[in-house]
Amino acid sequence: MRQPEEPPMINFAALLSKPFLRIDEAAILLDVTPRTVQRFMEQGSIQYKRLPGGHRRVLTESVKKYL
C-alpha cells in the first residue's frame, strides 16, 4: 500500500519577509481559504496591489496585523 505524501514544509519567515504575497500564501499564513482572503480584500480588511496583468498581490504588512 502506498504511503500518503507529507505536505511540504512552509517557511513562514521567508513568506513574512516578502513585501507582497500571492493570495494562496496569505491564506496559508492566516490559516483560512484563498476565497476568505479574497473576501477580506473586497471588504478592505487586507490591502492589495493589482498588477498590470490583473493579478492581485496582498501587502504582507496588512496580513501581519492579523497574526
Buried (B, 14 or more C-beta within 10 A) or exposed (E): EEEEEEEEEEEEEEBBEEEBBBBEBBBBBBEBEBEBBBEBBEEEEBEBEEEEEEEBBBBBEBBEEEE
